[in-house]
Amino acid sequence: MRLFAAVLPPADVVDELGSAVGGLRGLAGADRLRWTESAGWHFTLAFYGEVDAYAVSDLSERLARAARHTEPFALAVAGGGQFGHGRALWAGAEGDLRALRLLADRAEAAGRKAGVDMGEHRRYTPHLTVARSREAFEVRPYVDALAGFVGRTWSVEELALVRSDLPTSGVPGEQPRYEAVGRWALGAAG
């Protein structure tokens, strides 16, 4: 199954960002972007790709340990940016980014120790993807519009293992489906 570790924002935080993103959809050229569904918004910590069923149990145990060793921390959705010359438009984060990066490092290490091919290590950039483009696209007006956005601060209290099912119908605009298959409380109580 195709898996990743993530922080899932609470519903009211998603709604706040949804209002801001709704305004972006009114900008010129917005119809050229594929907007992601708010129900799937998340901060990916580590992407595992296809994981053999036999490795999921070991990965889950290691993620549970990573969660126990990470105390809850404050986070807010804030600002925005892009990857790949406008191929991905994202909202960023503010708050205890050190703790978020530490959790991302631990989630990546959990994958490596469970035998998942993690590829080359990259410095973690906290982001929540709101739109994509198949080709290079000038998203500076969208990034500028997100620059002043700051959502409510919440306490991140769990780590999630999420299954991603990619679209198979070929219908334009169909979105991946995400399902949390594991959740672990952060901190010693987790």
N, C-alpha and C positions, 0 to 999 in steps of 0.2 A: 504494500500500500504506500501511497505518496504522503509523506508526513513532514511536518515542521513544528518547532516549538515556538510559542507565542505568548504575548501579553494581550489579553482581550479587554478593550475598554468597556466600562459600564454603558448601559443603554442611553442614559441621559447625556453622556459625553459624546456618544455617536450621534445623537440627535443634534447637539450643538454644532458639531462639525458638518453634519448634513445640511443645516441651514446655510452655513458659509459656502459649502460646495454648490448648493442650489444657486447661489448668486453667480458662481463661476460659469454655470451652464448657459447664462445669458450673454457671455462675452462672445465677440466675433470669433468664428471658427470652432466654437465648442462642439459643433456637430461632427467634427473630424476626430474627436477623441472618443475612446471607449471608456465610459465612466463605470467605475466599480460599484457594486451594490453595497450600501452601508452595512447590511447584515453580515458581510464578510470582512469588515475592516478590522485590522489587527496589526500589532507590531511584531513582525517576525524576529525571533531571536536567533534561530538556527534552522536552515533548510536542510532536510535530510534526503529528499527525493524518494525514490522507491526503496523501501525497507522490507527485507524478507520477514515473513511472519515470525520466524524463530528468533529474530533479533529484537522484536518489539518489546518483549518482556524485559530483557536486559536493559534496553534503552529506557524503558519506563522506570525501572528501579534506579537507574543513574539520574534521571530527571527528578525523581522524588528526593534523592539525596541532595541534588543541586538546590532544589526549592527549600529544603530544611536548613541549608547553610546560607540562605539569603534572607535577610530581614525584609519585611514590608517596606515600601518606599513610596514617596510622593512623585506623581507624574501628571503632566497636562499635555494635551495636544496643542501645538503652537507652531506658527510659521509654516513654511513650505519650501520645496525645492524640486529638483528634477534629476533624473539619471538619463544617460544615453541621448543627449541632445533632444530632450523633449519626449522620449519614448515612454517615460514614466513620470507622472506628476504626483507629488506626495506632500502630505502634511507631516510636520516634524514633531519634536517633543521638547519639553523643558521640565525642569524639576531635578530630581536626583539621577542625572544621567550617568554618573559613576556607578551607581547601583544597577541601573538598567544594563550598562555595558558589562558589568561583572556577571549578571545573570545570563546575558548572551554568551559570554565566554564559557560559563559553566555548562550551558546547553550545548554549545559546540563540542566541548570536551566530552560530555556525556555521549554524544554521537560517535566521536572517534573511539572512545573506550568500548563502545558497544559494537565496534566493527563496521560502522557506517562510513562509506567513502565521502568525506567532507570536502574534498578538493583543497584548493589553496586557501589559507587563512587570509581574510580581509578585515581591516578595521571596521568595526560595527558602526553603521550610521542609522540611528533610530528613525524610522519612517513608517508611514501608513499610506499605502498607495491608493490614490483617489481616481486616477485616470491613466490610460495607456494609449499609445499610438503605435501603429505598425511601422511608421516611417518617422524620420526626424521632423519635429514640429516645434515651432516657436511658442514656447509656453511662458515666456517672461511675463506677459500680462497676468497670467494665472498665478505665478509665483509671487508677483508683486501684490496681487489681491489677497493672497494668503499671509503675506508678511506680518500684518497686524493682528492676525487671528490668535487668540489665546483662549482655550477652553478652560473649564473648571478643573481644578487640581483634585485628583483622587488618590487613594492609597492602593497601590498595586499589592494585592494580597495572595495572588496565585499565579502559577505557571501552568500553561496548557499545552498538551500535545494534540495537534490538529491534523486530521485527515483531509486531504484535498482531492476531490474528484473533478478532473478536467472535463469540459464539455465534450460530448461525443456526437451530438445531433447535427452539427454543422450549421445550425441556425445562427445567423449573424446576431451578435450581441449577447449570446448565451454566456452566462457567467460560471466560473467554477463553483462547486458546492463544498462548503467547509463544515466539518463536524469535529467537535472536541471529543477525543477518544480517551483522554486522561487529563486529570486536573489535580494539582498538588498545592496545598497551602504553603505560603512562604513562612520562614522562621521556624523556631524550635518546636512550635506546636504542629507544624506540617507533617 
